[in-house]
């Protein structure tokens, strides 16, 4: 079992340290519980905008180059991510340079300048990023699918990067107000994983004890179902269309999530899965086909994704729907069940050999879990999944009224697709 140590600084900032043996690397990963689901429509995209601006210079290090030269000079890996419910910043570095990683990450989070010139420059960068996603069907399909699953009435159905109009017009004041509301000691975790210095606690205290304590955040708006169309089309003249077929599913703390993860592997998690064999190998209907679950704090979604020639779309959907129905009517075999569990176990073991993946695992557990599970404890939950659990989840999720479909391709009429959903 991978041990960890959890404590809090006097300012309320929570710290998690996770030792990893047989590595010379350490990852400093800061998680802020904020993302696009906390935004209003008029500022949709600011969580992602702020993430970009954190790398644009601090009072101590005046520009991007001053930050990157220090990290590049020691061969560090560094990046940041914005999702719908969390934002993360990390530096993976030789353990000998742990103080540098702590210094830079804490400096960015506390002292970024949000220089007006940098804000104007970054507007263009983000707009180009939005265009890149919009013009790439493979990148577009997940956003389109979550838009049809969650609907436009709730932030979970909105795009993380926001619309171009917001990015062009949002003010520096709005950016700073939003940052100050969510980037504070009570809303962040610092996770350090890898080869840990014996002086790590003292080093963390030195750099993070000055993070400001602020009042608690306004709570996020829980997801509530509202009437909405079951099919969402993005018309684009393509030879290879992209589809996302699935349904709203389970959040991080739902007891059914391990069974859904096992189901996802059996259905479309690897090259020996049912969909890969039936759709690609036996019939040649798609180049790529996969299935997976994406949990959020209070809800989630499950999607089957496929990229296929437009002339084969109807046939592919028919096969996919048949496989979904089969999971409802016939229990998975003991061989499939065991193989799926071993697949998940193997993937987990491989991922936690890296300090950054280990830090990411613990950070998301800390943000959203009712308790922090070690990877081994999580795998015990997977090991306990039965064939009946998998079938029960399939029956609960794969109902005609619950199914949603997103399609990027040369289509304008949703009616034929709506009929397909009724066959599940």
C-alpha positions, -999 to 999 in steps of 0.1 A, spaced: 0 0 0 13 34 -10 14 54 23 7 91 24 8 119 50 -20 145 53 -18 177 73 -29 213 71 -10 246 74 -22 273 99 -38 292 69 -60 261 62 -41 249 31 -41 211 30 -10 192 22 -6 156 10 28 140 7 32 106 -10 66 88 -10 75 68 -41 105 46 -39 129 37 -68 126 71 -84 147 102 -85 118 125 -95 94 145 -74 61 162 -86 47 193 -69 10 194 -79 -14 221 -67 -51 214 -71 -77 242 -70 -114 233 -67 -125 255 -95 -134 250 -131 -160 260 -157 -189 247 -137 -184 276 -113 -188 302 -140 -217 324 -151 -225 326 -187 -211 361 -190 -177 348 -178 -177 313 -193 -141 305 -200 -124 325 -172 -111 294 -153 -92 284 -184 -81 320 -191 -67 323 -156 -47 291 -159 -30 305 -190 -22 338 -172 -5 321 -143 25 313 -165 28 349 -178 50 364 -150 50 373 -113 63 402 -93 95 381 -87 98 366 -122 85 392 -146 76 372 -177 71 337 -191 107 334 -201 119 341 -166 98 311 -153 105 287 -182 143 293 -182 146 282 -146 125 251 -151 140 242 -185 175 247 -170 170 217 -148 151 196 -173 117 198 -155 83 189 -169 56 214 -161 20 221 -172 -15 230 -161 -50 218 -167 -85 232 -165 -115 209 -163 -151 215 -154 -146 211 -117 -108 215 -109 -77 232 -121 -42 219 -116 -6 231 -118 24 209 -116 61 207 -119 79 173 -122 116 177 -114 148 160 -101 143 156 -64 174 177 -58 155 207 -71 123 203 -50 127 238 -34 127 253 -69 95 236 -79 78 246 -46 91 282 -51 79 286 -87 45 270 -82 37 290 -51 50 322 -67 27 317 -97 -3 310 -76 2 340 -52 20 367 -72 10 364 -109 8 399 -122 -20 395 -148 -3 422 -168 -28 440 -190 -5 435 -221 -3 398 -214 -40 395 -210 -46 411 -244 -20 389 -260 -34 358 -244 -69 365 -257 -56 358 -292 -39 326 -281 -70 312 -265 -92 321 -294 -69 302 -317 -70 273 -293 -109 274 -294 -107 274 -332 -83 245 -332 -107 224 -312 -137 236 -332 -121 226 -365 -109 192 -353 -138 167 -352 -120 143 -329 -114 171 -304 -149 184 -307 -169 153 -301 -165 150 -264 -176 186 -258 -205 181 -281 -215 149 -263 -214 165 -229 -234 194 -243 -262 170 -252 -259 150 -220 -260 179 -196 -279 205 -217 -273 242 -221 -292 250 -189 -263 239 -167 -225 247 -167 -216 211 -172 -230 214 -207 -208 244 -215 -174 245 -231 -145 248 -207 -127 273 -230 -158 294 -233 -172 312 -264 -149 335 -284 -170 366 -275 -164 362 -238 -126 357 -243 -125 389 -264 -144 410 -239 -139 397 -204 -122 424 -182 -91 422 -161 -112 430 -131 -135 401 -138 -105 378 -141 -90 390 -108 -123 389 -89 -128 353 -100 -92 343 -92 -94 358 -57 -127 341 -50 -114 306 -57 -76 306 -53 -72 306 -16 -59 283 11 -92 267 20 -99 258 -16 -66 242 -26 -45 211 -20 -8 208 -24 3 173 -33 39 163 -34 48 128 -47 80 110 -55 114 110 -38 107 132 -8 133 153 10 136 148 48 131 186 50 100 186 28 76 198 54 97 228 63 102 236 26 64 234 19 57 256 49 82 282 37 66 287 3 29 281 10 23 294 45 16 329 29 -13 317 7 -42 339 18 -71 326 38 -105 337 25 -141 330 31 -155 298 18 -165 296 -19 -200 300 -32 -211 264 -37 -214 250 -72 -248 245 -87 -258 208 -84 -268 192 -117 -306 189 -122 -322 172 -152 -342 194 -175 -361 185 -208 -337 187 -238 -332 171 -272 -316 137 -272 -295 143 -303 -270 171 -311 -256 175 -345 -227 196 -357 -229 198 -394 -195 195 -411 -187 181 -445 -166 151 -436 -158 117 -450 -151 103 -415 -178 113 -390 -174 113 -353 -201 100 -329 -205 100 -291 -233 77 -279 -241 74 -242 -258 88 -212 -255 107 -179 -238 85 -153 -222 86 -119 -201 110 -98 -168 104 -80 -185 90 -48 -211 68 -64 -208 32 -52 -217 21 -88 -187 38 -104 -163 8 -100 -189 -14 -118 -192 12 -145 -155 12 -150 -154 -25 -154 -183 -23 -178 -164 3 -198 -134 -20 -202 -155 -49 -213 -175 -28 -238 -148 -6 -253 -117 -2 -230 -91 -20 -251 -83 -39 -283 -99 -71 -270 -132 -53 -259 -165 -62 -274 -169 -31 -295 -134 -32 -309 -139 -68 -320 -175 -64 -333 -173 -30 -349 -137 -28 -361 -122 -63 -364 -151 -84 -376 -170 -58 -397 -145 -31 -404 -171 -4 -397 -148 21 -378 -112 30 -375 -115 38 -338 -141 28 -312 -138 31 -274 -159 35 -243 -153 53 -210 -168 70 -180 -161 106 -170 -171 114 -134 -177 148 -118 -184 157 -82 -222 150 -83 -228 133 -116 -209 121 -146 -213 106 -181 -205 75 -201 -197 77 -238 -190 53 -266 -169 71 -292 -163 61 -328 -147 76 -359 -161 60 -390 -168 65 -427 -202 82 -432 -215 54 -454 -211 30 -425 -226 51 -397 -260 33 -397 -245 -1 -396 -220 9 -368 -247 24 -347 -268 -8 -351 -239 -29 -338 -231 -6 -309 -268 -5 -298 -269 -43 -300 -239 -46 -277 -254 -22 -252 -286 -43 -252 -266 -75 -247 -251 -61 -215 -286 -56 -202 -299 -90 -210 -270 -113 -206 -245 -113 -177 -209 -109 -187 -188 -141 -185 -165 -148 -156 -136 -147 -180 -145 -113 -193 -150 -100 -158 -117 -112 -145 -99 -99 -176 -114 -64 -172 -104 -63 -135 -69 -73 -143 -67 -47 -171 -78 -20 -146 -53 -33 -120 -25 -33 -145 -32 2 -158 -33 15 -122 0 -2 -112 17 12 -143 4 47 -138 14 51 -102 50 43 -110 52 79 -122 53 107 -96 30 129 -116 3 103 -121 5 94 -84 1 130 -74 -28 134 -98 -45 103 -83 -42 116 -48 -52 151 -57 -85 141 -73 -92 118 -43 -85 147 -20 -107 172 -39 -137 149 -44 -136 117 -24 -155 113 8 -122 98 20 -88 96 4 -83 61 -10 -50 46 -18 -48 30 -53 -48 -4 -36 -80 4 -17 -96 16 -49 -86 -17 -66 -103 -37 -39 -135 -20 -49 -129 -30 -85 -121 -66 -74 -155 -68 -56 -175 -60 -87 -197 -89 -98 -213 -98 -131 -247 -88 -115 -233 -54 -106 -222 -48 -142 -256 -59 -155 -274 -38 -130 -255 -7 -141 -262 -15 -178 -299 -18 -171 -299 15 -151 -280 35 -177 -289 20 -211 -325 30 -213 -340 46 -245 -352 76 -226 -317 82 -211 -296 78 -242 -279 108 -259 -261 110 -292 -237 136 -306 -226 135 -342 -200 156 -361 -207 151 -398 -228 161 -429 -261 158 -412 -289 183 -404 -319 161 -395 -319 145 -361 -350 123 -366 -332 92 -380 -308 93 -351 -336 97 -325 -352 64 -338 -319 46 -332 -318 57 -296 -352 42 -290 -338 8 -300 -315 6 -270 
